[in-house]
Every structure is written in structure tokens, then in C-alpha cells.
Amino acid sequence: MVPFKFHLRIPLDSKNNEKEFEIKPESYEIGPGDTKEISIKFTPRHKKEYFMVMVLDIEGVGKDMKSIPLIAKSDVPVVKLSTREI
């Protein structure tokens, strides 16, 4: 077993420079038998349901080696005023 460098990305998350998913770390070199915790921060910019994938690229081997489904839903809260005056 040898170490390898991987990159994680969400191909559909780059419309108009408004990234909604932040992956940490996006790239990392991992050794044999090692594990690495990955976090994904979701900041929705639109009210909708999300059906996307995060893909794993392995440097020097290939792109899209593995895909992991990401499913999310963002909604807008309902705000009601108890009085007419603010």
C-alpha cells in the first residue's frame, strides 16, 4: 500500500460563484491504513431540494473514482407578527 493524494468536489455546486457546500479538507494526502474525517458545511442560497453528489478524484489515478450522494432541503421560515405595529 502507498500513500495517495485525493481531491473531493461537488460538480454541480459552482453556479454563479455561489458555492453552497464547503468541504474541509478538499484535498489531502493519506497514508496506508490512515483515516481522515471530512466535514461538509451547507449554506443554502435558494429554497429547494438538493440531489447532488460529492466525487472523489485520486491524483495520478483518475477522476470520479467514487461518488457519494448528497441530499438536502432548504426552506424559508414562516414569520408571523403578533401585532400590526413594530
Long-range contacts (C-beta under 8 A, 24 or more apart in sequence): 1-32, 1-33, 2-32, 3-29, 3-30, 3-31, 3-32, 4-29, 4-30, 4-58, 4-59, 4-60, 4-61, 5-29, 5-30, 5-58, 5-59, 5-60, 6-30, 6-56, 6-57, 6-58, 6-59, 7-56, 7-57, 7-59, 8-38, 8-54, 8-55, 8-56, 8-57, 9-54, 9-55, 9-57, 10-52, 10-53, 10-54, 10-55, 10-70, 11-52, 11-53, 11-55, 12-52, 13-52, 18-45, 20-44, 20-45, 20-50, 21-52, 21-54, 21-70, 23-54, 40-70, 42-72, 44-72, 44-74, 46-74, 47-74, 47-75, 47-76, 48-73, 48-74, 49-73, 50-74
